Amino acid sequence: MTQYAVGDIQGCLEPLQRLLEQVAFDPQHDQLISVGDLINRGPESLGTLRFCKNLGPAFNMVLGNHDLHLLAVAQGVRDPTNKDTFGDILAAPDRDELLNWLRAKPLLLEVAGYHLVHAGIPPIWDMPTAYNLAGEVSAVLQSDLCSHYFHNMYGNQPDQWSDSLEGPERWRVITNYLTRMRFCTAEGRLELESKDQVEMALPFKPWFAHQNRKAAADKIVFGHWAALQGRDCGQYVYALDTGCVWGGPMRLMNLQSGEYFHQPASI
């Protein structure tokens, strides 16, 4: 089996399909794993969701912030924005089946010795801590507290982890670290406003750039940060969001060989 990780798809189904053709992807023998943001902003959110779900065991993913936003809108706790392009999913006859399938996906996943996450792992967490806390949120998503979670998901506070956090504030900061983080301090204080830059004033740095990160010896594959354009982020850190929905290529990584493959946004 060859396992491939793919960057943010965001409803760009055609480049994804061409990329899979490029590597002769065989769902009988291979597996595709998305680092999140399967849908939204691109032209074919419904088609992408159906395509990936129909791959069955040959597909897996972690949830991204756009995936969670879709689930919140579907719950009726948030109105779609004028930038959202997932109305086709909300109107689909199979919407509940698709949304329940999506909601069951984790926020953190280990595959072939790599740890896949949408945004990153804060420098203050080791991987066992990250998995435990990601599991807390996943359990809430699968429980009767799901609607309560989505009602309280949005917001930038608290902006730093504390073991004393409880309930919605605890869930929110875990979610923000794993699905929205770009910049933070060495102590894990988040800066969540910046999207289009790759550097900012100290004490903020890209989450992966802090010395003494507790997960520095672990291989982390992530998306979310299109402005990085897939640049080298240092040892054991692999950036897969190359901005396909914004006109860049889509990136696929062979997790067995470490090789990257790219497909232009349009052909």
ABEGO torsion letter per residue (X at the ends): XBBBBBBBAGGBAAAAAAAAAAAGBBAAABBBBBAEGABEGBABAAAAAAAAAAAEAABBBBBBAAAAAAAAAAAGABBBBAABAAAAAAABAAAAAAAAAAAABBABBBBGGBBBBAAEBBAABBAAAAAAAAAAAAAAAABAAAAAAAAAABEAOBABBBAABBEAAAAAAAAAAAAABABBBAAGBBBAABAABABBBOABBBAAABBGBAAAABBBBBBGBAAAGGBBAEBGBBBABAGAAAGBBBBBBBAAAGBBBBBBABX
